[in-house]
Amino acid sequence: MKKLTEGNITKQIISFSIPLLAGTALLRLYTLVDTMMVGRFLGTDPLAAVGATANIANLFSFICWGFASGFSIIIGQAYGEENEGKLKKTIAHTYLLSVILVAILTVIGLILKEKILFWTQIPEELHGIASTYLTISVLGLSTSMLYNVISNVLRALGDSFIPLVFQTVSVILNIILDYVFIAILGKGVAGAAVATVISQLVSGIASLIYCLFKRRTLIVSLKDFSMKENYLSLMIPQGISMSMMISVVTTGTVILQTGINSLGADIIAGYTAGRKYVELFFMPGGALSSTAAAFTSQNYGAKQFDRIRKATRQIILIAWIINVLEWIAVIFFAEGMVKSITGNNVDAGIINAGKFYMITNLPFYAFVSVLVIVRSALQGMNKKKTPVIASIMEMIVKIIAVAVFVPCLGFTGIVITEPLIWILGAAWVWIIYSRTLKIKMKENSLIS
Protein backbone atom coordinates (compact mmCIF):
# COMPACT_ATOMS: atom_id res chain seq x y z
CA MET A 1 0.00 0.00 0.00
CA LYS A 2 1.24 3.46 -0.86
CA LYS A 3 0.50 6.87 0.63
CA LEU A 4 -0.12 9.58 -1.97
CA THR A 5 -0.54 12.30 0.65
CA GLU A 6 3.16 13.00 1.14
CA GLY A 7 6.36 13.06 -0.87
CA ASN A 8 7.33 14.33 -4.32
CA ILE A 9 4.18 14.82 -6.41
CA THR A 10 5.79 14.34 -9.82
CA LYS A 11 7.54 11.11 -8.82
CA GLN A 12 4.33 9.76 -7.31
CA ILE A 13 2.30 10.60 -10.41
CA ILE A 14 4.82 8.91 -12.68
CA SER A 15 5.32 5.83 -10.50
CA PHE A 16 1.56 5.37 -10.05
CA SER A 17 0.70 6.12 -13.68
CA ILE A 18 3.24 3.85 -15.40
CA PRO A 19 1.56 0.58 -14.32
CA LEU A 20 -1.83 2.07 -15.22
CA LEU A 21 -0.55 3.16 -18.63
CA ALA A 22 1.01 -0.24 -19.21
CA GLY A 23 -2.19 -1.99 -18.14
CA THR A 24 -4.37 0.18 -20.35
CA ALA A 25 -1.94 -0.30 -23.24
CA LEU A 26 -2.19 -4.06 -22.80
CA LEU A 27 -5.98 -3.87 -22.75
CA ARG A 28 -6.08 -1.74 -25.90
CA LEU A 29 -3.53 -4.02 -27.53
CA TYR A 30 -5.82 -6.94 -26.83
CA THR A 31 -8.89 -5.19 -28.30
CA LEU A 32 -6.77 -4.25 -31.31
CA VAL A 33 -5.50 -7.81 -31.84
CA ASP A 34 -8.99 -9.17 -31.24
CA THR A 35 -10.42 -6.85 -33.89
CA MET A 36 -7.59 -7.71 -36.29
CA MET A 37 -8.31 -11.42 -35.92
CA VAL A 38 -12.03 -10.93 -36.49
CA GLY A 39 -11.41 -8.68 -39.51
CA ARG A 40 -8.71 -10.80 -41.13
CA PHE A 41 -9.97 -14.32 -40.36
CA LEU A 42 -13.74 -13.76 -40.45
CA GLY A 43 -14.28 -10.85 -42.86
CA THR A 44 -16.14 -7.54 -43.10
CA ASP A 45 -19.57 -8.59 -41.80
CA PRO A 46 -18.32 -10.17 -38.54
CA LEU A 47 -16.01 -7.16 -38.05
CA ALA A 48 -18.96 -4.80 -38.54
CA ALA A 49 -21.13 -6.91 -36.20
CA VAL A 50 -18.55 -6.79 -33.40
CA GLY A 51 -18.03 -3.06 -33.97
CA ALA A 52 -21.77 -2.39 -33.90
CA THR A 53 -22.27 -4.46 -30.73
CA ALA A 54 -19.10 -3.67 -28.77
CA ASN A 55 -20.41 -0.37 -27.44
CA ILE A 56 -23.53 -2.10 -26.09
CA ALA A 57 -21.43 -4.76 -24.34
CA ASN A 58 -19.12 -2.02 -23.09
CA LEU A 59 -22.09 -0.18 -21.59
CA PHE A 60 -22.77 -3.07 -19.21
CA SER A 61 -19.07 -3.48 -18.41
CA PHE A 62 -18.60 0.24 -17.82
CA ILE A 63 -21.53 0.37 -15.40
CA CYS A 64 -19.78 -2.33 -13.35
CA TRP A 65 -16.43 -0.57 -13.65
CA GLY A 66 -18.02 2.77 -12.74
CA PHE A 67 -19.52 1.45 -9.52
CA ALA A 68 -16.24 -0.27 -8.58
CA SER A 69 -14.35 2.98 -9.24
CA GLY A 70 -16.89 5.01 -7.26
CA PHE A 71 -16.61 2.68 -4.28
CA SER A 72 -12.81 2.85 -4.49
CA ILE A 73 -12.93 6.64 -4.07
CA ILE A 74 -14.58 6.20 -0.66
CA ILE A 75 -11.98 3.55 0.17
CA GLY A 76 -9.18 5.94 -0.85
CA GLN A 77 -10.62 8.70 1.34
CA ALA A 78 -10.81 6.33 4.32
CA TYR A 79 -7.19 5.31 3.71
CA GLY A 80 -6.16 8.97 3.49
CA GLU A 81 -7.92 9.63 6.80
CA GLU A 82 -6.01 6.66 8.32
CA ASN A 83 -9.31 5.29 9.63
CA GLU A 84 -8.85 1.50 9.63
CA GLY A 85 -12.36 0.71 10.85
CA LYS A 86 -13.94 2.78 8.09
CA LEU A 87 -11.52 1.28 5.57
CA LYS A 88 -12.53 -2.30 6.40
CA LYS A 89 -16.23 -1.48 6.32
CA THR A 90 -16.05 0.34 2.99
CA ILE A 91 -14.20 -2.61 1.47
CA ALA A 92 -16.81 -5.05 2.84
CA HIS A 93 -19.69 -3.00 1.46
CA THR A 94 -17.90 -2.79 -1.89
CA TYR A 95 -17.97 -6.59 -2.11
CA LEU A 96 -21.64 -6.77 -1.12
CA LEU A 97 -22.86 -4.08 -3.49
CA SER A 98 -20.81 -5.47 -6.39
CA VAL A 99 -22.41 -8.92 -6.14
CA ILE A 100 -25.92 -7.41 -6.09
CA LEU A 101 -25.14 -5.09 -9.00
CA VAL A 102 -23.70 -7.70 -11.35
CA ALA A 103 -26.65 -10.04 -10.73
CA ILE A 104 -29.14 -7.28 -11.62
CA LEU A 105 -27.25 -6.22 -14.75
CA THR A 106 -26.90 -9.78 -16.04
CA VAL A 107 -30.65 -10.37 -15.77
CA ILE A 108 -31.48 -7.01 -17.39
CA GLY A 109 -28.99 -7.61 -20.20
CA LEU A 110 -30.39 -11.02 -21.08
CA ILE A 111 -34.00 -9.82 -20.99
CA LEU A 112 -33.44 -6.66 -23.07
CA LYS A 113 -30.74 -7.91 -25.45
CA GLU A 114 -32.93 -8.30 -28.54
CA LYS A 115 -34.74 -5.03 -27.96
CA ILE A 116 -31.42 -3.20 -27.61
CA LEU A 117 -30.21 -4.63 -30.92
CA PHE A 118 -33.46 -3.47 -32.52
CA TRP A 119 -33.23 0.03 -31.00
CA THR A 120 -29.66 0.46 -32.24
CA GLN A 121 -30.67 -0.43 -35.82
CA ILE A 122 -28.25 -3.32 -36.29
CA PRO A 123 -28.41 -4.25 -40.00
CA GLU A 124 -30.40 -7.45 -40.57
CA GLU A 125 -27.45 -9.31 -42.08
CA LEU A 126 -25.41 -8.67 -38.91
CA HIS A 127 -28.13 -9.45 -36.36
CA GLY A 128 -27.36 -13.12 -35.66
CA ILE A 129 -23.64 -12.55 -35.11
CA ALA A 130 -24.26 -9.45 -33.00
CA SER A 131 -26.80 -11.26 -30.80
CA THR A 132 -24.39 -14.11 -30.09
CA TYR A 133 -21.56 -11.74 -29.19
CA LEU A 134 -23.76 -9.66 -26.87
CA THR A 135 -25.25 -12.69 -25.09
CA ILE A 136 -21.85 -14.14 -24.20
CA SER A 137 -20.55 -10.71 -23.12
CA VAL A 138 -23.49 -10.18 -20.75
CA LEU A 139 -23.14 -13.68 -19.27
CA GLY A 140 -19.49 -12.88 -18.55
CA LEU A 141 -20.14 -9.68 -16.57
CA SER A 142 -19.42 -11.37 -13.24
CA THR A 143 -15.89 -12.30 -14.34
CA SER A 144 -15.20 -8.71 -15.35
CA MET A 145 -16.61 -7.40 -12.07
CA LEU A 146 -14.44 -9.74 -9.97
CA TYR A 147 -11.22 -8.39 -11.46
CA ASN A 148 -12.39 -4.76 -11.51
CA VAL A 149 -13.41 -4.71 -7.85
CA ILE A 150 -10.12 -6.13 -6.60
CA SER A 151 -7.97 -3.98 -8.89
CA ASN A 152 -9.83 -0.77 -7.99
CA VAL A 153 -9.53 -1.47 -4.27
CA LEU A 154 -5.78 -2.05 -4.66
CA ARG A 155 -5.38 1.19 -6.63
CA ALA A 156 -7.33 3.10 -3.98
CA LEU A 157 -4.70 1.89 -1.51
CA GLY A 158 -1.92 3.19 -3.76
CA ASP A 159 -0.96 -0.08 -5.46
CA SER A 160 -1.21 0.13 -9.24
CA PHE A 161 1.44 -2.53 -9.95
CA ILE A 162 -0.30 -5.72 -8.83
CA PRO A 163 -3.41 -5.02 -10.95
CA LEU A 164 -1.03 -4.66 -13.91
CA VAL A 165 0.43 -8.12 -13.27
CA PHE A 166 -2.95 -9.81 -13.39
CA GLN A 167 -4.11 -7.70 -16.32
CA THR A 168 -1.01 -8.84 -18.21
CA VAL A 169 -1.94 -12.46 -17.51
CA SER A 170 -5.48 -11.78 -18.74
CA VAL A 171 -4.40 -10.08 -21.97
CA ILE A 172 -1.80 -12.69 -22.93
CA LEU A 173 -4.26 -15.50 -22.25
CA ASN A 174 -6.97 -13.64 -24.17
CA ILE A 175 -4.83 -13.23 -27.28
CA ILE A 176 -3.82 -16.90 -27.21
CA LEU A 177 -7.41 -18.06 -26.77
CA ASP A 178 -8.59 -15.67 -29.51
CA TYR A 179 -6.24 -17.30 -31.98
CA VAL A 180 -7.19 -20.80 -30.85
CA PHE A 181 -10.95 -20.20 -30.98
CA ILE A 182 -11.03 -18.06 -34.15
CA ALA A 183 -8.16 -19.26 -36.35
CA ILE A 184 -7.79 -22.90 -35.29
CA LEU A 185 -11.19 -24.06 -34.03
CA GLY A 186 -13.23 -21.77 -36.30
CA LYS A 187 -15.65 -20.65 -33.57
CA GLY A 188 -16.11 -17.22 -35.11
CA VAL A 189 -17.32 -14.20 -33.15
CA ALA A 190 -18.61 -16.46 -30.36
CA GLY A 191 -15.06 -17.74 -29.89
CA ALA A 192 -13.75 -14.19 -29.47
CA ALA A 193 -16.36 -13.45 -26.79
CA VAL A 194 -15.73 -16.72 -24.92
CA ALA A 195 -11.97 -16.08 -24.97
CA THR A 196 -12.54 -12.75 -23.22
CA VAL A 197 -14.75 -14.27 -20.52
CA ILE A 198 -12.30 -17.10 -19.77
CA SER A 199 -9.28 -14.78 -19.55
CA GLN A 200 -11.13 -12.37 -17.22
CA LEU A 201 -12.20 -15.27 -15.00
CA VAL A 202 -8.64 -16.56 -14.68
CA SER A 203 -7.35 -13.05 -13.90
CA GLY A 204 -10.08 -12.44 -11.32
CA ILE A 205 -9.48 -15.73 -9.51
CA ALA A 206 -5.70 -15.15 -9.52
CA SER A 207 -6.24 -11.65 -8.05
CA LEU A 208 -8.47 -13.08 -5.34
CA ILE A 209 -5.94 -15.76 -4.38
CA TYR A 210 -3.18 -13.13 -4.22
CA CYS A 211 -5.23 -10.94 -1.86
CA LEU A 212 -6.05 -13.88 0.42
CA PHE A 213 -2.35 -14.49 1.02
CA LYS A 214 -0.65 -11.11 0.49
CA ARG A 215 -3.16 -8.30 1.16
CA ARG A 216 -4.83 -9.03 4.48
CA THR A 217 -6.33 -5.53 4.53
CA LEU A 218 -8.73 -6.66 1.82
CA ILE A 219 -9.94 -9.60 3.94
CA VAL A 220 -13.03 -8.60 5.91
CA SER A 221 -15.17 -10.23 8.61
CA LEU A 222 -18.94 -10.44 9.09
CA LYS A 223 -18.92 -7.50 11.51
CA ASP A 224 -17.58 -5.27 8.70
CA PHE A 225 -20.89 -5.76 6.87
CA SER A 226 -22.77 -4.19 9.79
CA MET A 227 -25.49 -1.72 8.80
CA LYS A 228 -25.26 0.23 12.08
CA GLU A 229 -23.07 2.85 10.40
CA ASN A 230 -24.73 3.90 7.20
CA TYR A 231 -21.93 3.24 4.72
CA LEU A 232 -24.44 2.38 2.02
CA SER A 233 -25.67 5.98 1.94
CA LEU A 234 -22.07 7.10 1.49
CA MET A 235 -21.03 4.57 -1.13
CA ILE A 236 -24.11 4.10 -3.30
CA PRO A 237 -24.32 7.79 -4.37
CA GLN A 238 -20.61 7.79 -5.24
CA GLY A 239 -20.97 4.54 -7.15
CA ILE A 240 -24.04 5.81 -8.98
CA SER A 241 -22.29 9.08 -9.83
CA MET A 242 -19.18 7.42 -11.25
CA SER A 243 -21.22 4.80 -13.05
CA MET A 244 -23.59 7.39 -14.50
CA MET A 245 -20.65 9.49 -15.62
CA ILE A 246 -19.28 6.55 -17.60
CA SER A 247 -22.52 4.84 -18.63
CA VAL A 248 -24.19 8.04 -19.82
CA VAL A 249 -21.18 8.69 -22.06
CA THR A 250 -21.34 5.11 -23.34
CA THR A 251 -25.11 5.36 -23.84
CA GLY A 252 -24.43 8.42 -25.97
CA THR A 253 -21.88 6.40 -27.92
CA VAL A 254 -24.43 3.61 -28.45
CA ILE A 255 -26.90 6.25 -29.72
CA LEU A 256 -24.19 7.63 -31.99
CA GLN A 257 -23.56 4.09 -33.21
CA THR A 258 -27.16 3.93 -34.44
CA GLY A 259 -26.33 6.80 -36.78
CA ILE A 260 -23.24 4.95 -37.98
CA ASN A 261 -25.22 1.72 -38.42
CA SER A 262 -27.61 3.55 -40.76
CA LEU A 263 -24.69 4.31 -43.12
CA GLY A 264 -24.01 0.68 -44.08
CA ALA A 265 -21.53 -2.13 -43.38
CA ASP A 266 -18.55 -0.46 -45.11
CA ILE A 267 -18.78 2.69 -42.99
CA ILE A 268 -19.30 0.58 -39.86
CA ALA A 269 -16.17 -1.47 -40.68
CA GLY A 270 -14.06 1.62 -41.46
CA TYR A 271 -15.25 3.41 -38.32
CA THR A 272 -14.61 0.29 -36.22
CA ALA A 273 -11.03 0.01 -37.52
CA GLY A 274 -10.31 3.70 -36.90
CA ARG A 275 -12.06 3.60 -33.54
CA LYS A 276 -9.80 0.84 -32.25
CA TYR A 277 -6.73 3.02 -32.79
CA VAL A 278 -8.49 6.11 -31.43
CA GLU A 279 -9.26 4.10 -28.29
CA LEU A 280 -5.63 2.99 -28.17
CA PHE A 281 -4.51 6.62 -28.29
CA PHE A 282 -7.03 7.51 -25.59
CA MET A 283 -5.46 5.08 -23.13
CA PRO A 284 -2.95 7.56 -21.60
CA GLY A 285 -5.79 9.95 -20.78
CA GLY A 286 -7.81 7.12 -19.26
CA ALA A 287 -4.88 5.90 -17.16
CA LEU A 288 -4.01 9.42 -16.04
CA SER A 289 -7.64 10.07 -15.08
CA SER A 290 -7.48 7.00 -12.81
CA THR A 291 -4.30 8.45 -11.32
CA ALA A 292 -6.13 11.74 -10.72
CA ALA A 293 -8.99 9.92 -8.96
CA ALA A 294 -6.67 7.92 -6.68
CA PHE A 295 -4.42 10.90 -5.91
CA THR A 296 -7.34 13.25 -5.28
CA SER A 297 -9.35 10.88 -3.08
CA GLN A 298 -6.44 10.20 -0.71
CA ASN A 299 -5.43 13.86 -0.50
CA TYR A 300 -9.05 14.96 -0.12
CA GLY A 301 -9.36 12.64 2.88
CA ALA A 302 -6.14 14.14 4.28
CA LYS A 303 -7.28 17.72 3.39
CA GLN A 304 -4.17 18.29 1.25
CA PHE A 305 -5.90 20.55 -1.29
CA ASP A 306 -2.77 22.28 -2.58
CA ARG A 307 -1.35 18.87 -3.53
CA ILE A 308 -4.55 18.18 -5.47
CA ARG A 309 -4.16 21.43 -7.43
CA LYS A 310 -0.50 20.81 -8.27
CA ALA A 311 -1.02 17.16 -9.15
CA THR A 312 -3.96 17.81 -11.47
CA ARG A 313 -1.98 20.37 -13.47
CA GLN A 314 1.00 18.05 -13.77
CA ILE A 315 -1.20 15.15 -14.87
CA ILE A 316 -2.79 17.29 -17.59
CA LEU A 317 0.64 18.43 -18.82
CA ILE A 318 1.83 14.83 -19.11
CA ALA A 319 -1.32 13.96 -21.08
CA TRP A 320 -0.78 16.86 -23.50
CA ILE A 321 2.80 15.82 -24.26
CA ILE A 322 1.57 12.32 -25.10
CA ASN A 323 -1.30 13.74 -27.22
CA VAL A 324 1.16 15.62 -29.46
CA LEU A 325 3.19 12.45 -30.08
CA GLU A 326 0.01 10.52 -30.93
CA TRP A 327 -1.13 13.16 -33.43
CA ILE A 328 2.23 12.99 -35.21
CA ALA A 329 1.92 9.20 -35.46
CA VAL A 330 -1.58 9.45 -36.96
CA ILE A 331 -0.50 11.99 -39.59
CA PHE A 332 2.11 9.61 -40.97
CA PHE A 333 0.61 6.16 -40.37
CA ALA A 334 -3.22 6.45 -40.39
CA GLU A 335 -3.74 4.42 -43.56
CA GLY A 336 -1.45 1.62 -42.45
CA MET A 337 -3.21 1.49 -39.09
CA VAL A 338 -6.62 1.02 -40.69
CA LYS A 339 -5.31 -1.62 -43.12
CA SER A 340 -3.72 -3.55 -40.25
CA ILE A 341 -7.26 -4.31 -39.08
CA THR A 342 -9.25 -4.52 -42.30
CA GLY A 343 -6.55 -6.09 -44.47
CA ASN A 344 -5.42 -4.67 -47.82
CA ASN A 345 -8.07 -6.27 -50.03
CA VAL A 346 -11.06 -4.18 -48.99
CA ASP A 347 -13.01 -1.37 -50.61
CA ALA A 348 -11.25 2.01 -50.58
CA GLY A 349 -14.30 3.55 -48.89
CA ILE A 350 -13.63 1.47 -45.78
CA ILE A 351 -10.01 2.65 -45.59
CA ASN A 352 -10.94 6.29 -46.20
CA ALA A 353 -13.64 6.25 -43.52
CA GLY A 354 -11.19 4.96 -40.91
CA LYS A 355 -8.48 7.46 -41.91
CA PHE A 356 -10.86 10.42 -41.92
CA TYR A 357 -12.18 9.55 -38.47
CA MET A 358 -8.70 9.24 -36.95
CA ILE A 359 -7.13 12.32 -38.54
CA THR A 360 -10.08 14.54 -37.59
CA ASN A 361 -10.35 13.37 -33.97
CA LEU A 362 -6.77 13.27 -32.72
CA PRO A 363 -6.03 17.05 -32.75
CA PHE A 364 -8.80 17.51 -30.16
CA TYR A 365 -7.38 15.04 -27.67
CA ALA A 366 -5.97 17.94 -25.64
CA PHE A 367 -9.57 18.76 -24.70
CA VAL A 368 -10.65 15.21 -23.91
CA SER A 369 -7.58 14.84 -21.67
CA VAL A 370 -8.67 17.85 -19.62
CA LEU A 371 -12.24 16.54 -19.54
CA VAL A 372 -11.50 13.04 -18.21
CA ILE A 373 -8.71 14.04 -15.81
CA VAL A 374 -10.59 16.93 -14.19
CA ARG A 375 -13.81 14.91 -14.12
CA SER A 376 -12.06 12.18 -12.14
CA ALA A 377 -10.48 14.74 -9.82
CA LEU A 378 -13.95 16.13 -9.09
CA GLN A 379 -15.18 12.63 -8.27
CA GLY A 380 -12.29 12.25 -5.84
CA MET A 381 -13.42 15.48 -4.15
CA ASN A 382 -16.98 14.17 -3.67
CA LYS A 383 -18.37 16.42 -6.44
CA LYS A 384 -20.84 13.86 -7.72
CA LYS A 385 -23.17 16.02 -9.81
CA THR A 386 -20.79 17.96 -12.07
CA PRO A 387 -19.19 14.95 -13.82
CA VAL A 388 -22.65 13.47 -14.40
CA ILE A 389 -23.94 16.77 -15.83
CA ALA A 390 -20.94 16.88 -18.17
CA SER A 391 -21.72 13.32 -19.28
CA ILE A 392 -25.39 14.18 -19.86
CA MET A 393 -24.31 17.16 -21.98
CA GLU A 394 -22.18 14.75 -24.02
CA MET A 395 -25.10 12.37 -24.55
CA ILE A 396 -27.41 15.21 -25.62
CA VAL A 397 -24.95 16.37 -28.28
CA LYS A 398 -24.69 12.78 -29.57
CA ILE A 399 -28.49 12.56 -29.81
CA ILE A 400 -28.50 15.84 -31.77
CA ALA A 401 -25.78 14.42 -34.02
CA VAL A 402 -27.88 11.38 -34.92
CA ALA A 403 -31.03 13.47 -35.43
CA VAL A 404 -29.48 16.43 -37.28
CA PHE A 405 -25.81 16.02 -38.24
CA VAL A 406 -26.04 12.55 -39.83
CA PRO A 407 -29.02 13.32 -42.12
CA CYS A 408 -27.33 16.55 -43.26
CA LEU A 409 -23.65 15.63 -43.28
CA GLY A 410 -23.53 11.84 -43.29
CA PHE A 411 -20.35 10.32 -41.82
CA THR A 412 -18.80 13.79 -41.45
CA GLY A 413 -21.55 14.60 -38.95
CA ILE A 414 -20.49 11.60 -36.87
CA VAL A 415 -16.82 12.52 -37.00
CA ILE A 416 -17.19 16.16 -35.86
CA THR A 417 -19.52 15.30 -32.97
CA GLU A 418 -16.98 14.09 -30.41
CA PRO A 419 -14.51 17.01 -30.81
CA LEU A 420 -17.41 19.41 -30.21
CA ILE A 421 -18.38 17.48 -27.08
CA TRP A 422 -14.83 17.48 -25.74
CA ILE A 423 -14.43 21.24 -26.08
CA LEU A 424 -17.72 22.00 -24.30
CA GLY A 425 -17.16 19.38 -21.59
CA ALA A 426 -13.58 20.45 -20.83
CA ALA A 427 -14.64 24.08 -20.37
CA TRP A 428 -17.50 23.09 -18.05
CA VAL A 429 -15.57 20.78 -15.70
CA TRP A 430 -12.58 23.13 -15.50
CA ILE A 431 -14.75 26.03 -14.32
CA ILE A 432 -16.42 23.90 -11.63
CA TYR A 433 -13.12 22.32 -10.57
CA SER A 434 -11.40 25.70 -10.17
CA ARG A 435 -14.26 27.07 -8.07
CA THR A 436 -14.47 23.95 -5.90
CA LEU A 437 -10.75 23.84 -5.18
CA LYS A 438 -10.66 27.55 -4.37
CA ILE A 439 -13.50 27.14 -1.84
CA LYS A 440 -11.91 24.08 -0.21
CA MET A 441 -8.50 25.75 0.12
CA LYS A 442 -10.12 28.83 1.66
CA GLU A 443 -12.12 26.72 4.14
CA ASN A 444 -9.02 24.76 5.10
CA SER A 445 -6.98 27.94 5.69
CA LEU A 446 -9.71 29.33 7.97
CA ILE A 447 -9.77 26.11 10.02
CA SER A 448 -5.98 26.17 10.29
N, C-alpha and C positions, 0 to 999 in steps of 0.2 A: 504494500500500500504506500502511496506517495502523497505527501502534503503539497498542495499547490498554493498555499497561503503564505509561503515564505521562500526566500531565495531569489536568484536571478530569473526575471520574467522571461527573457528571450531564450535562455537555455531550457527553461521548463516547457515553453511553447514548442520548441524544436524537438526536445526529447519525447514529449507526449504525442506530438503530431506525427512523427516519423512512422511509428507502428500503425497509426490510423491511416496514414497515406498509403503505406505498403498494403495494409489490409483491404482498403478500398480499391487500390490498383489491382490486387489479385481478384477481387470480386468482379470488377469491370472486365478484366482479362478473361475471366470465365465466361461472362455474358457475351463477350466478343467472340470467343472460340466457339461457344455454343451456337451463336447465330451463324458463324462461318460454316459449321458442320451442317446445320439445317439447310443453309442456302446452297452449299456446294454438293452435298450428298442427296438432298431431297428435292431441291428445285424452288422455283419462284413461288408457287402457290403455298407450300408449307411455310416458307419464309414469311410470306405475307400474312398467313394465319397466325403464326407466332407473334409477329409484330403487332397485329391488330388486337391480340388477346393479352399480350404481356402487360399492358397498362392496367387491365382489369385485375389480373392476378396480383400485380404489384400493389393495387389499392388495398387488397386484403392484407398483404404482407406489411405494408407501410402503416396500417392501422395498428397492427401488433407491435411493430417497431416503435411507433409513436408513443404508445402507452408505456412500453418498457423504458423508453428514453425519458418520458415525463416522470415516471416513478424514480428513475435514477437521479434526477435533479434533487428530489427531496432527500434521497440517500446521501448525495454529495453535500447538501446543506447540513445534515445531521453530522456527517464526518467532519465538516469544517467547524462546527460548534463543539466538537469533541464530546458529544453526548452519546455514550455507548448504548444506553438503554433505548434511546430513540432510534439509533442506527439499526439495532437488532429488530426492532418492531417494524420499521419501514421496510427492511429486507423481507421479513415474514409476510407482510401484507402485499408486497410486490409479487411473491410467489402465488398467494391466494388469488389475487385479482387477475393475474395472468392466466391461470387455469380456467377461471370462469369466462374470461374474455375469448380465449381461443375456441372454447366449446361453442359459444354463441355465434361467433363468426363462421365457424365451419358449417353449422346448421343453416345459417342464413345464405351462405355461398352456394350450398348444394340446392337449396329450395329455389333461389332466384337466378341460378346460372343461365338458364335458357332465355329468361326474360331480359337479362342483361345483354346477352348476345344480340337479341332482337333490337333492343333500345339503341345499341351502338352501331347498328346497320352493317353488321358483318356480311360481306357478299355471300350469296347462297353457295357458291362453289367452295368457299372456305369454311363453311359452318361446321361440318363434321369434325375436321381437324381441330378447329378452335375450341369446340365443345370438349373434346378429349383432353386437350392441354389444360383448359381451365379446371376441369373436374379433378384431375390429379393434383394440380397446384393447390386447390382449396383443401383437399384431403391431407395435404402435407403441411398445413399451417402450424400444427402443433410442433413439428420438428424445427421449423424456423423460429417459433416463439421460444423454445427451450434454449437454443443458442443465444438468441438476442437478449433474453432476460439475464443470463449469467454474464455475458460480455458487457452489457450496460452497467450492471452492478459493479463489476471489476473496474470499469473505466471511471465510475463515480468515485471509487476509492483511489483513483490515481494510477491504476495499472492498465496501460493500453497495450502492453507487450504480450501478455498471455492470450488475450482474445485474438491477436494476430497469429499466434502459433496454431490455434485450433481452426482459424479461418483458412490458413494455408493448407492444413490437412483437408479441409472441406473442398477447397478449390481444386487441388491436385486430384483428389478422388473423383470429383465431379467431371473433370475433363476426361479422365480415363474411362469412366462409366459412359459418358457421352459417346465416345468413340466406339466403345464395345456395343452399346445398345443401338446406335444409329448406323455406323459403318459396317460392323461385323454381323450383328444379329438382325439388322433391318427392322427395328421396332418403330422407326419413324419419329414423329413429334411426341408420341406417348413415351418413347424411350428417353427422350431429352428431359421430359418432366419427371419421370421416375428417377433418373440419375440425380437430379437436383434434390429430390426428397430424401433419397438414401444418403447422400453426402452430408446433408444438413443433420440428419438423424445421428450419424456417426460422430460428427463434430459436437453436437449437443451432448451426447452421452459422454464423450471424452472430457468435455468441459466440466460436466457434473462430477465425474470421478476425480478430476484434478482438485476441485473445490472441497470434496469430502476429505481429502488427505492433506491438502496444502493451504487452504484458505478457510480456517475454522470460523472466521468472522461471518462467513456466509451461511454457516450452519445454525439453524434456529431451533428453538424448543416450542412446545405447545403454548407456554405462557406468553410467548412473543406474538401470538395471534389474538391476544386479548382485545376485546372491543371496549374496555373501560376508558382508554384514552382514544379519542376519535381520530385515529390516523387515516381512516377511510375518507373523511371529509377534507383532509389535507392532500391526500394522494390522488383521489379520483379526479378532482378538478384539474390538477396538473397533468395527469395522464390524458384527460379529455382534450385539454388545450393543445398539448404537443401532438396528439393523434389527429385532432382536427386540422392543425396547421399543415400537417403532412398529407392527410387524406383529402382535404379540400383541394389542395394543389393537384393531387393525383386524380381526383374526380374531374377537375377542370381539364386535365390531360386526356382523360377518357372521353370527355365531351368533345375535345379538340380532335381526338382520333376518329370520331364519327364523321367529322368533316373530311378528314383524310380518306376514310373508307369510301366515301361517296365519289372519290376521284379515280377509283379503279386499282387493280392489283399492281400495275407497274409503279404507280406513285407510292402505294403502300410499301412496296419492296424497296424502292429508292429511299424513301423517308426512313424506313426501318434500318437500312444500312448506315445512312448518315447519322441517325439517332444514336446508334450504338457507340460511335466515336465521340459524338457530342457528350454522351453520358460518361464516357471514359475521361474526357477533358474536364468534366464537372467534378470528378472525384476529389481533386485537391480542395475545392471549396466545401464539399460535403465533409471531408475529414477535418478541415479547419473549423467548420461550424460545430462539430462535435467537441473539438478542443475548447472552443469558446464556451460551450455549455458546461463542460466539466470544470473549467477554470473559474467561470463566473459563479457557479453554484457553491463551490467550496469557499471562495472569497466573499460571497454574499453572506454565507453563514458566519464567517469570521469578521464581517463588516469592514473588509479591506477594499473600499470602493475605488481608491486611487489605483490600486493594482488592476482592477477590472478595466478602468479607462485605458491605462497604458497597454494592457494585454490585447484588448480589442483592436486598438490601432495597429499594433505590431502584427496581429494575425491577418488583418486586412491587407497590409503592405506585402506580406509574404504571398498572399493569394494573388495580388496584382502582378507581382513579378512572374509567377507561374503562368498567369493568363497571357502575358505578352509572348512567352515562349511557345505556348500552345497555338496562338494565332499565327505565328511564323510557320509552325509545322503544317498547319492547315493550308496556308497559302501555297506551299510548295508540293504538298503530298495528298491533297483532298481526293483527287481522282483515283490514285492508287489505293487509298483507304477504302473507298466505296467498292472498288473491284475486288479487294481482298475478301469481301463478304459475299458479293453477288457472283463472283467469277467474271471472266472476260467475255464470255459468249452470251451476253444479255443485250436487250434493246438499249440503245443510247439514251432513251428517255429515262430509264431507271438510273443510269449513272449520273446524268445531269441533275435529276431531282435530288439525289444524295449530296452531290457537290454544292448545289445552290443552297441547300439547307445549312450545311456546315459553314460555308464561307460567309453567309449572312449572319449567322448566330454568334460565332466566336468573338467578334469585336466587342460585343456587349456583355461579355463575361465579367468585366470589371464591376458592372452593376449587380449581377446576380451574386457575385462574391460578397458584396456589401449586404445584400438582402439576406442571404442565408446565415452569415456570420453574426450580424447584429440581431437577427430574429432569434437565434439560439442564445445569444447573450441576454436578451430580454426574458426568455424563458427561465434562464438561470437566476434572474432577479425577481422571479415570481410575477412578472408582467404577463399574465395569461391571455388577456384580450387582444392586445396589439398584434402579436404574430398571427392570431386567427383572423383578425380583420384584414390584415395584409393578404392572407391566403384567400379569403373570400373575394377581395378585390381582383386577385389573379383569376379566380374561377369565373367571375362576371365578365372579364375581358375575353376569356376563352369562349364563353357562350356567345358574346357579341361577334367574335371572329367567325364562329360556325354559322351564325344567322346572317351576318352582313358581309364580312370580308371574303369568305369562300365563294358565295354566289357572284360577287363582283370581281374578285381578283384571282380566284382559283387557288392553286398551290402557293402562290406568292402571299395570299392572305394568311395562310397557315404560318408561313415562314416569318413574317414580320410581327406576329402576335406576341411571341415570347419576349423579344427585345423590348417591346412597348411595356409589357408587364414588369419586367425587371427594373426599368427606369422608374416607373411610378412606385413600385414596392420599395425600392432602395431609399427613395426620398422620404417616404412615409415612416419607415422603421427608424431611419437615422434621426429624424426630428423627435420622435417619441423617446428613443434611447438617450439622446442628449439631454432632454428635459428630465427624464427619470434619474439619470446619474447625477445631474446637478442638484436635484432635490435631496437625494440620498446622502451626498457628500456634505451638503449644508446641514442636514439633520444630525449627521454623525459628528460634525465639528461642534455643534451646539451642545450635544451630550458630553463630548470630551471636555 
